[in-house]
Amino acid sequence: MAQIRAALLNFLALTVLVTFVISQRPCNLYCDENDASTLGLGHGGVKGSTGSPGKRGGKGDRGAKGDKGDVGECQCNIGSSLEDKLQILEDDKDRTDRILSSCRAIRDETSKRSNGVYYVQDTNGIRYPVYCDMAVGGGGWTLVASIHENNIRSTGRCSVGDRWSSETGNEVGSHVGAENWMNLNTFGDVGSATSDDYKNHAYFDLQARDVMIWQVPNDTPLVNYSSAAYVQYHTSNGFLSRFGGNLYHLYNDHFPIKSGTIRRPNDNGPAISVVFDKGDGEEVLRHFGPNIQAEIEPGYLQFRVINYEGSVFALCPGTRTKPNRGNNEHHCIGSTADHRDVTYCGDFSSFAHQGYGTGTRWDADMVLLKTTYLVFYR
């Protein structure tokens, strides 16, 4: 693109120079309605009279040079105006200079309608790239975070990489973990959001109304985020507006991820119904073990839940806990680092309680263990 721009600018500069030399007066780069539409050249001089005949065989003298023709009118529209020729550069300038706050703003205020990476700007003027979904439910969804489990085996519980629970192990009595659900940290990269945990400025800065979740296989390239998702669902009732406009405020101001003082079931957070855009509730359920399937309902996002032992979990994607049930470690993600049972500690909590990817008893199948949850706002 840079080489094309440079070549185009050189061409335009040459066009202006040639026009000046031919017409002997400069053109305005931006023509107005009074400018000529064609290049006016000087009229040819009048041919001089023939000289007197010379001696036989001799050539007559050359006639006098005709008067110089009038200078033609300036040309500022050789085929199309220079302003039109510069439009591609102006469009490219808009892409870099006109930075909006969210994918929804891009959808509403520009002609952009393709899924992909766009630059947005937060309330502090910080520019950063985000992935935008411009298709689901009219588009305008901003990717703000991703949660995946890099090592759920016994040696990897609450270890390095578990940014949504704890990277320093299980710490009974600490009451908190990494606290990334409630702080201003950012980490990861939008292009590798399915290979590592990811969180951008929009998570805590953007004012939104709804949340969307995509369940995508780990290590999916960015260009395939949408097509590879095997389940997609979103809220549609604007619930975030009641809790500060984003998950940062929901957790900080209403449902903190801290154990020790809250108890189930009265302190469980809200369960918000979702609309399925790809897949359905059965697709969500079937990847959990049969024991936990009997204790949960699909079709919801539930926030800040507590299990029987008092452990706190941040988000139950696609499900909610049935009344009087409390084995939430087997279907909810993100947590503190304060667990009586170390197998509850990790970004995917206790999805592999008794086996690894078996899909039996309380254990999730391998598809779910190798899934990344992509979190969007709109």
URHUDA-V467589 format. One record per pair of residues at least 12 apart in sequence whose ideal C-beta (glycine too) atoms are under 10 Angstrom apart, sorted by the first residue. I is the first residue (numbers start at 0). J is the second residue. If there is no record, write none. Layout:
# URHUDA-V467589
I_J / I_J
This chain:
# URHUDA-V467589
0_87 / 0_91 / 0_94 / 1_91 / 3_87 / 3_88 / 3_91 / 4_87 / 4_88 / 4_91 / 4_92 / 7_84 / 7_85 / 7_87 / 7_88 / 8_85 / 8_88 / 10_84 / 11_28 / 11_81 / 11_84 / 11_85 / 11_88 / 14_26 / 14_28 / 14_74 / 14_75 / 14_77 / 14_81 / 14_84 / 15_27 / 15_28 / 15_75 / 15_81 / 17_38 / 17_74 / 17_77 / 18_38 / 18_73 / 18_74 / 18_75 / 18_77 / 18_81 / 19_73 / 21_38 / 21_39 / 21_40 / 21_41 / 21_70 / 21_71 / 21_73 / 21_74 / 22_35 / 22_38 / 22_39 / 22_40 / 22_41 / 22_70 / 22_71 / 22_72 / 22_73 / 22_74 / 23_41 / 23_70 / 23_71 / 23_73 / 24_70 / 24_71 / 24_72 / 24_73 / 25_73 / 26_38 / 26_72 / 26_73 / 26_74 / 26_75 / 26_76 / 26_77 / 26_81 / 27_73 / 27_75 / 27_81 / 28_75 / 28_80 / 28_81 / 28_82 / 28_84 / 28_85 / 29_75 / 29_80 / 29_81 / 29_82 / 29_85 / 30_73 / 30_74 / 30_75 / 30_76 / 30_80 / 30_81 / 30_82 / 30_83 / 31_75 / 31_80 / 33_72 / 34_72 / 34_73 / 34_74 / 34_75 / 34_76 / 34_80 / 35_71 / 35_72 / 35_73 / 35_74 / 35_75 / 35_76 / 36_72 / 36_74 / 36_75 / 36_76 / 36_77 / 36_78 / 36_80 / 37_71 / 37_72 / 37_74 / 37_76 / 37_77 / 38_71 / 38_72 / 38_73 / 38_74 / 38_75 / 38_76 / 38_77 / 39_69 / 39_70 / 39_71 / 39_72 / 39_73 / 39_74 / 40_68 / 40_69 / 40_70 / 40_71 / 40_72 / 40_74 / 41_67 / 41_68 / 41_69 / 41_70 / 41_71 / 42_65 / 42_66 / 42_67 / 42_68 / 42_69 / 42_70 / 42_71 / 43_65 / 43_67 / 43_68 / 44_63 / 44_64 / 44_65 / 44_66 / 44_67 / 44_68 / 45_62 / 45_63 / 45_64 / 45_65 / 45_66 / 45_68 / 46_62 / 46_63 / 46_64 / 46_65 / 47_60 / 47_61 / 47_62 / 47_63 / 47_64 / 47_65 / 48_62 / 48_63 / 49_61 / 49_62 / 50_62 / 50_63 / 90_110 / 93_109 / 94_109 / 94_111 / 94_117 / 94_118 / 95_118 / 95_126 / 97_109 / 97_118 / 97_120 / 98_117 / 98_118 / 98_119 / 98_120 / 98_121 / 98_124 / 98_126 / 98_127 / 99_111 / 99_117 / 99_118 / 99_119 / 99_120 / 100_119 / 100_120 / 100_121 / 100_122 / 100_141 / 100_201 / 100_204 / 100_205 / 100_206 / 101_117 / 101_119 / 101_120 / 101_121 / 101_129 / 101_131 / 101_139 / 101_140 / 101_141 / 101_143 / 101_201 / 101_204 / 101_205 / 101_206 / 101_207 / 101_376 / 101_377 / 102_114 / 102_117 / 102_119 / 102_129 / 102_130 / 102_131 / 102_132 / 102_133 / 102_138 / 102_139 / 102_140 / 102_141 / 102_142 / 102_201 / 102_205 / 102_375 / 102_376 / 102_377 / 103_131 / 103_133 / 103_137 / 103_138 / 103_139 / 103_140 / 103_141 / 103_205 / 103_207 / 103_208 / 103_376 / 103_377 / 104_117 / 104_119 / 104_120 / 104_139 / 104_141 / 104_205 / 105_117 / 105_118 / 105_119 / 105_129 / 105_131 / 105_133 / 105_138 / 105_139 / 105_141 / 106_131 / 106_132 / 106_133 / 106_137 / 106_138 / 106_139 / 106_140 / 106_377 / 107_138 / 107_139 / 111_131 / 111_133 / 111_138 / 112_131 / 112_133 / 112_134 / 112_138 / 113_131 / 113_133 / 113_134 / 113_138 / 114_130 / 114_131 / 114_132 / 114_133 / 114_134 / 114_135 / 114_138 / 114_140 / 114_221 / 114_222 / 114_224 / 114_225 / 114_226 / 115_128 / 115_129 / 115_130 / 115_131 / 115_132 / 115_133 / 115_221 / 115_222 / 115_224 / 116_128 / 116_129 / 116_130 / 116_131 / 116_142 / 116_189 / 116_190 / 116_221 / 116_222 / 117_129 / 117_130 / 117_131 / 117_133 / 117_141 / 119_131 / 119_141 / 119_199 / 119_200 / 119_201 / 119_204 / 119_205 / 120_200 / 120_204 / 121_199 / 121_200 / 121_201 / 121_203 / 121_204 / 121_205 / 122_200 / 122_204 / 122_205 / 122_206 / 123_200 / 123_204 / 125_185 / 125_200 / 125_204 / 126_200 / 127_185 / 127_189 / 127_199 / 127_200 / 127_201 / 127_204 / 128_142 / 128_188 / 128_189 / 128_190 / 128_199 / 129_141 / 129_142 / 129_143 / 129_189 / 129_199 / 129_200 / 129_201 / 129_205 / 129_375 / 129_376 / 130_142 / 130_143 / 130_145 / 130_189 / 130_190 / 130_192 / 130_197 / 130_199 / 130_221 / 130_224 / 130_225 / 130_373 / 130_375 / 131_375 / 132_211 / 132_213 / 132_224 / 132_225 / 132_228 / 132_231 / 132_233 / 132_276 / 132_373 / 132_375 / 132_377 / 133_225 / 134_225 / 134_231 / 134_276 / 135_211 / 135_213 / 135_225 / 135_228 / 135_231 / 135_232 / 135_233 / 135_274 / 135_276 / 135_277 / 135_375 / 135_377 / 136_209 / 136_211 / 136_231 / 136_233 / 136_235 / 136_274 / 136_276 / 136_377 / 137_377 / 138_377 / 139_375 / 139_376 / 139_377 / 140_207 / 140_209 / 140_210 / 140_211 / 140_213 / 140_233 / 140_373 / 140_375 / 140_376 / 140_377 / 141_199 / 141_201 / 141_202 / 141_205 / 141_207 / 141_211 / 141_374 / 141_375 / 141_376 / 141_377 / 142_189 / 142_192 / 142_197 / 142_199 / 142_201 / 142_202 / 142_211 / 142_213 / 142_221 / 142_224 / 142_373 / 142_374 / 142_375 / 142_376 / 143_197 / 143_198 / 143_199 / 143_200 / 143_201 / 143_202 / 143_203 / 143_204 / 143_205 / 143_207 / 143_210 / 143_245 / 143_246 / 143_247 / 143_373 / 143_374 / 143_375 / 143_376 / 144_162 / 144_163 / 144_179 / 144_180 / 144_185 / 144_186 / 144_187 / 144_192 / 144_196 / 144_197 / 144_198 / 144_199 / 144_201 / 144_202 / 144_246 / 144_372 / 144_373 / 144_374 / 144_375 / 144_376 / 145_163 / 145_187 / 145_189 / 145_191 / 145_192 / 145_193 / 145_194 / 145_195 / 145_196 / 145_197 / 145_198 / 145_199 / 145_213 / 145_215 / 145_224 / 145_371 / 145_372 / 145_373 / 145_374 / 146_161 / 146_162 / 146_163 / 146_164 / 146_179 / 146_180 / 146_192 / 146_196 / 146_197 / 146_198 / 146_212 / 146_313 / 146_314 / 146_316 / 146_332 / 146_333 / 146_346 / 146_347 / 146_370 / 146_371 / 146_372 / 146_373 / 146_374 / 147_160 / 147_161 / 147_162 / 147_163 / 147_192 / 147_193 / 147_194 / 147_195 / 147_196 / 147_197 / 147_215 / 147_216 / 147_217 / 147_218 / 147_332 / 147_346 / 147_347 / 147_368 / 147_369 / 147_370 / 147_371 / 147_372 / 147_373 / 148_160 / 148_161 / 148_163 / 148_164 / 148_196 / 148_217 / 148_332 / 148_345 / 148_346 / 148_347 / 148_348 / 148_350 / 148_351 / 148_363 / 148_367 / 148_368 / 148_369 / 148_370 / 148_371 / 148_372 / 149_161 / 149_162 / 149_194 / 149_195 / 149_196 / 149_217 / 149_345 / 149_346 / 149_347 / 150_345 / 150_346 / 151_342 / 151_345 / 151_346 / 151_347 / 151_348 / 151_349 / 151_350 / 151_351 / 151_352 / 151_355 / 151_356 / 151_363 / 151_368 / 152_345 / 152_351 / 152_355 / 153_341 / 153_342 / 153_351 / 153_355 / 155_345 / 156_168 / 156_169 / 156_338 / 156_341 / 156_342 / 156_343 / 156_344 / 156_345 / 156_346 / 156_347 / 156_348 / 156_349 / 156_351 / 157_169 / 157_170 / 157_176 / 157_177 / 157_334 / 157_335 / 157_336 / 157_338 / 157_341 / 157_343 / 157_344 / 157_345 / 157_346 / 158_344 / 158_345 / 160_195 / 160_196 / 160_345 / 160_346 / 161_176 / 161_177 / 161_179 / 161_196 / 161_333 / 161_334 / 161_336 / 161_344 / 161_345 / 161_346 / 161_347 / 162_176 / 162_177 / 162_178 / 162_179 / 162_180 / 162_184 / 162_186 / 162_187 / 162_195 / 162_196 / 162_197 / 162_198 / 162_333 / 162_346 / 163_176 / 163_177 / 163_178 / 163_179 / 163_180 / 163_196 / 163_198 / 163_256 / 163_313 / 163_314 / 163_332 / 163_333 / 163_334 / 163_345 / 163_346 / 163_347 / 163_372 / 164_176 / 164_177 / 164_179 / 164_180 / 164_256 / 164_312 / 164_313 / 164_332 / 164_333 / 164_334 / 164_335 / 164_336 / 164_338 / 164_343 / 164_344 / 164_345 / 164_346 / 164_347 / 164_348 / 165_177 / 165_178 / 165_334 / 165_335 / 165_336 / 165_337 / 165_338 / 165_344 / 165_345 / 165_346 / 166_179 / 166_336 / 167_336 / 168_336 / 168_341 / 168_344 / 169_334 / 169_335 / 169_336 / 169_337 / 169_338 / 169_339 / 169_340 / 169_341 / 169_342 / 169_343 / 169_344 / 169_345 / 170_335 / 170_336 / 170_337 / 170_338 / 170_344 / 171_258 / 171_336 / 171_337 / 171_338 / 171_339 / 171_341 / 172_258 / 172_259 / 172_336 / 172_337 / 173_257 / 173_258 / 173_259 / 173_335 / 173_336 / 173_337 / 174_255 / 174_256 / 174_257 / 174_258 / 174_259 / 174_260 / 174_311 / 174_335 / 174_336 / 174_337 / 175_255 / 175_256 / 175_257 / 175_258 / 175_259 / 175_311 / 175_335 / 175_336 / 175_337 / 176_256 / 176_257 / 176_258 / 176_311 / 176_313 / 176_333 / 176_334 / 176_335 / 176_336 / 176_337 / 176_338 / 176_344 / 176_346 / 177_196 / 177_256 / 177_333 / 177_334 / 177_335 / 177_336 / 177_346 / 178_250 / 178_251 / 178_255 / 178_256 / 178_257 / 178_335 / 178_336 / 179_196 / 179_198 / 179_202 / 179_247 / 179_256 / 179_313 / 179_333 / 180_198 / 180_202 / 180_246 / 180_247 / 180_249 / 180_250 / 180_251 / 180_254 / 180_255 / 180_256 / 180_302 / 180_303 / 180_313 / 180_314 / 180_333 / 180_334 / 180_335 / 181_203 / 181_246 / 181_247 / 181_248 / 181_249 / 181_250 / 181_251 / 181_252 / 181_254 / 181_255 / 181_256 / 181_257 / 181_313 / 182_198 / 182_202 / 182_203 / 182_247 / 182_250 / 182_251 / 183_198 / 183_200 / 183_202 / 183_203 / 183_204 / 183_247 / 184_198 / 184_202 / 184_203 / 185_197 / 185_198 / 185_199 / 185_200 / 185_201 / 185_202 / 185_203 / 186_198 / 186_199 / 187_199 / 188_221 / 189_221 / 189_224 / 190_220 / 190_221 / 190_222 / 191_218 / 191_220 / 191_221 / 192_215 / 192_219 / 192_221 / 192_224 / 192_371 / 192_373 / 192_374 / 193_213 / 193_215 / 193_216 / 193_217 / 193_218 / 193_219 / 193_220 / 193_221 / 193_223 / 193_224 / 193_227 / 193_370 / 193_371 / 193_372 / 193_373 / 194_217 / 194_218 / 194_219 / 194_220 / 194_371 / 195_217 / 195_218 / 195_371 / 196_346 / 196_371 / 197_371 / 197_373 / 197_374 / 198_247 / 198_374 / 201_245 / 201_247 / 201_375 / 201_376 / 202_245 / 202_246 / 202_247 / 202_374 / 202_376 / 203_243 / 203_244 / 203_245 / 203_246 / 203_247 / 203_248 / 203_250 / 203_251 / 204_244 / 204_245 / 204_247 / 205_239 / 205_244 / 205_245 / 205_247 / 205_376 / 205_377 / 206_239 / 206_240 / 206_243 / 206_244 / 206_245 / 206_248 / 206_376 / 207_237 / 207_239 / 207_240 / 207_244 / 207_245 / 207_246 / 207_375 / 207_376 / 207_377 / 208_234 / 208_235 / 208_236 / 208_237 / 208_238 / 208_239 / 208_240 / 208_241 / 208_244 / 208_245 / 208_376 / 208_377 / 209_233 / 209_234 / 209_235 / 209_236 / 209_237 / 209_238 / 209_239 / 209_240 / 209_271 / 209_273 / 209_274 / 209_300 / 209_375 / 209_376 / 209_377 / 210_232 / 210_233 / 210_234 / 210_238 / 210_239 / 210_245 / 210_246 / 210_249 / 210_271 / 210_273 / 210_300 / 210_302 / 210_314 / 210_316 / 210_374 / 210_375 / 210_376 / 210_377 / 211_231 / 211_232 / 211_233 / 211_234 / 211_235 / 211_273 / 211_274 / 211_276 / 211_300 / 211_373 / 211_374 / 211_375 / 211_376 / 211_377 / 212_228 / 212_230 / 212_231 / 212_232 / 212_233 / 212_234 / 212_273 / 212_283 / 212_300 / 212_314 / 212_316 / 212_317 / 212_372 / 212_373 / 212_374 / 212_375 / 213_225 / 213_227 / 213_228 / 213_229 / 213_230 / 213_231 / 213_232 / 213_233 / 213_276 / 213_277 / 213_316 / 213_370 / 213_371 / 213_372 / 213_373 / 213_374 / 213_375 / 214_227 / 214_228 / 214_229 / 214_230 / 214_231 / 214_232 / 214_277 / 214_278 / 214_282 / 214_283 / 214_286 / 214_316 / 214_317 / 214_366 / 214_367 / 214_370 / 214_371 / 214_372 / 214_373 / 215_227 / 215_228 / 215_229 / 215_230 / 215_231 / 215_370 / 215_371 / 215_372 / 215_373 / 216_228 / 216_229 / 216_366 / 216_369 / 216_370 / 216_371 / 217_368 / 217_369 / 217_370 / 217_371 / 218_369 / 218_371 / 219_370 / 219_371 / 219_373 / 224_371 / 224_373 / 225_276 / 225_277 / 225_373 / 226_277 / 227_371 / 228_276 / 228_277 / 228_278 / 228_370 / 228_371 / 228_373 / 229_277 / 229_278 / 229_282 / 229_283 / 229_286 / 229_366 / 229_370 / 230_275 / 230_276 / 230_277 / 230_278 / 230_279 / 230_280 / 230_282 / 230_283 / 230_286 / 230_297 / 230_316 / 230_317 / 230_370 / 230_372 / 231_273 / 231_274 / 231_275 / 231_276 / 231_277 / 231_278 / 231_373 / 231_375 / 232_272 / 232_273 / 232_274 / 232_275 / 232_276 / 232_277 / 232_278 / 232_279 / 232_280 / 232_282 / 232_283 / 232_297 / 232_298 / 232_299 / 232_300 / 232_316 / 232_317 / 233_271 / 233_273 / 233_274 / 233_275 / 233_276 / 233_300 / 233_375 / 233_377 / 234_271 / 234_272 / 234_273 / 234_274 / 234_299 / 234_300 / 234_377 / 235_271 / 235_272 / 235_273 / 235_274 / 235_377 / 236_271 / 236_272 / 236_273 / 236_274 / 237_377 / 238_269 / 238_271 / 238_272 / 238_300 / 238_302 / 239_271 / 239_376 / 239_377 / 241_253 / 241_269 / 242_254 / 242_268 / 242_269 / 242_302 / 244_376 / 245_376 / 246_302 / 246_313 / 246_314 / 246_374 / 246_376 / 249_268 / 249_269 / 249_302 / 249_303 / 250_268 / 250_302 / 250_303 / 250_313 / 250_314 / 250_333 / 253_268 / 253_269 / 253_302 / 253_303 / 254_266 / 254_267 / 254_268 / 254_269 / 254_302 / 254_303 / 254_304 / 254_311 / 254_313 / 255_303 / 255_311 / 255_335 / 256_268 / 256_302 / 256_303 / 256_311 / 256_312 / 256_313 / 256_314 / 256_333 / 256_334 / 256_335 / 257_303 / 257_311 / 257_335 / 257_337 / 258_305 / 258_308 / 258_309 / 258_310 / 258_311 / 258_312 / 258_334 / 258_335 / 258_336 / 258_337 / 258_338 / 259_309 / 259_311 / 259_335 / 259_337 / 260_309 / 261_303 / 261_304 / 261_305 / 261_309 / 261_311 / 262_305 / 262_309 / 263_304 / 263_305 / 263_306 / 263_307 / 263_308 / 263_309 / 263_310 / 263_311 / 263_320 / 263_323 / 263_324 / 263_325 / 263_327 / 264_304 / 264_305 / 264_320 / 264_322 / 264_323 / 264_324 / 264_325 / 265_305 / 266_303 / 266_304 / 266_305 / 266_311 / 267_301 / 267_302 / 267_303 / 267_304 / 267_305 / 267_311 / 267_312 / 267_315 / 267_319 / 267_320 / 267_325 / 267_327 / 268_300 / 268_301 / 268_302 / 268_303 / 268_304 / 268_305 / 268_312 / 268_313 / 268_314 / 268_315 / 269_299 / 269_300 / 269_301 / 269_302 / 269_303 / 269_319 / 270_296 / 270_298 / 270_299 / 270_300 / 270_301 / 270_302 / 270_304 / 270_315 / 270_318 / 270_319 / 270_320 / 271_298 / 271_299 / 271_300 / 271_301 / 271_302 / 271_319 / 272_298 / 272_299 / 272_300 / 272_319 / 273_297 / 273_298 / 273_299 / 273_300 / 273_316 / 273_317 / 273_318 / 274_298 / 275_297 / 275_298 / 275_317 / 278_317 / 279_297 / 279_298 / 279_317 / 280_296 / 280_297 / 280_298 / 280_299 / 280_317 / 280_318 / 281_297 / 282_297 / 282_317 / 283_295 / 283_296 / 283_297 / 283_298 / 283_299 / 283_316 / 283_317 / 283_318 / 283_330 / 283_367 / 284_296 / 284_297 / 284_298 / 284_317 / 284_318 / 284_330 / 285_297 / 285_358 / 285_364 / 285_366 / 285_367 / 286_317 / 286_330 / 286_350 / 286_358 / 286_363 / 286_364 / 286_365 / 286_366 / 286_367 / 286_368 / 286_370 / 287_317 / 287_318 / 287_329 / 287_330 / 287_350 / 287_358 / 287_361 / 287_362 / 287_363 / 287_364 / 287_367 / 288_329 / 288_330 / 288_350 / 288_351 / 288_352 / 288_353 / 288_354 / 288_357 / 288_358 / 288_359 / 288_360 / 288_361 / 288_362 / 288_363 / 288_364 / 288_367 / 289_358 / 289_359 / 289_360 / 289_361 / 289_362 / 290_326 / 290_329 / 290_352 / 290_353 / 290_359 / 290_360 / 290_361 / 290_362 / 291_318 / 291_320 / 291_324 / 291_326 / 291_327 / 291_328 / 291_329 / 291_330 / 291_349 / 291_350 / 291_352 / 291_360 / 291_361 / 291_362 / 291_363 / 292_318 / 292_329 / 292_330 / 292_361 / 293_321 / 293_324 / 293_326 / 294_318 / 294_320 / 294_321 / 294_323 / 294_324 / 294_325 / 294_326 / 294_327 / 294_329 / 294_330 / 294_361 / 295_315 / 295_317 / 295_318 / 295_319 / 295_320 / 295_321 / 295_324 / 295_326 / 295_327 / 295_329 / 295_330 / 295_331 / 296_317 / 296_318 / 296_319 / 296_320 / 296_321 / 296_322 / 296_324 / 297_317 / 297_318 / 297_319 / 297_330 / 298_317 / 298_318 / 298_319 / 299_315 / 299_316 / 299_317 / 299_318 / 299_319 / 299_320 / 300_314 / 300_315 / 300_316 / 300_317 / 300_318 / 300_319 / 300_374 / 301_313 / 301_314 / 301_315 / 301_316 / 301_317 / 301_318 / 301_319 / 301_320 / 301_327 / 301_330 / 301_331 / 302_314 / 302_315 / 302_319 / 302_331 / 303_315 / 303_331 / 303_333 / 304_319 / 304_320 / 304_325 / 304_327 / 304_328 / 304_330 / 304_331 / 305_320 / 305_325 / 305_327 / 305_331 / 306_320 / 306_324 / 306_325 / 306_326 / 306_327 / 306_328 / 306_329 / 306_331 / 306_334 / 306_338 / 306_339 / 306_340 / 306_343 / 306_348 / 306_349 / 307_324 / 307_325 / 307_326 / 307_327 / 307_328 / 307_339 / 308_325 / 308_326 / 308_327 / 308_328 / 308_337 / 308_338 / 308_339 / 308_340 / 308_343 / 309_325 / 309_335 / 309_337 / 309_338 / 309_339 / 310_325 / 310_327 / 310_328 / 310_331 / 310_334 / 310_335 / 310_336 / 310_337 / 310_338 / 310_339 / 310_340 / 310_343 / 310_344 / 310_348 / 310_349 / 311_327 / 311_331 / 311_333 / 311_334 / 311_335 / 311_337 / 311_338 / 312_327 / 312_328 / 312_329 / 312_330 / 312_331 / 312_332 / 312_333 / 312_334 / 312_335 / 312_343 / 312_348 / 312_349 / 313_331 / 313_332 / 313_333 / 313_334 / 313_335 / 313_346 / 313_348 / 314_331 / 314_332 / 314_333 / 314_334 / 314_372 / 314_374 / 315_327 / 315_330 / 315_331 / 315_332 / 315_333 / 315_348 / 316_330 / 316_331 / 316_332 / 316_333 / 316_370 / 316_372 / 316_374 / 317_330 / 317_372 / 318_330 / 318_331 / 319_331 / 326_349 / 326_352 / 326_361 / 327_343 / 327_348 / 327_349 / 328_340 / 328_342 / 328_343 / 328_344 / 328_345 / 328_347 / 328_348 / 328_349 / 328_350 / 328_352 / 328_361 / 329_343 / 329_347 / 329_348 / 329_349 / 329_350 / 329_351 / 329_352 / 329_360 / 329_361 / 329_362 / 329_363 / 330_347 / 330_348 / 330_349 / 330_350 / 330_361 / 330_363 / 330_367 / 331_347 / 331_348 / 331_349 / 331_350 / 332_345 / 332_346 / 332_347 / 332_348 / 332_350 / 332_372 / 333_345 / 333_346 / 333_347 / 333_348 / 333_372 / 334_346 / 334_347 / 334_348 / 334_349 / 340_352 / 342_361 / 346_372 / 347_363 / 347_367 / 347_368 / 347_370 / 347_372 / 349_361 / 349_362 / 349_363 / 350_362 / 350_363 / 350_364 / 350_367 / 350_368 / 350_370 / 351_363 / 351_365 / 351_367 / 351_368 / 355_368 / 356_368 / 356_369
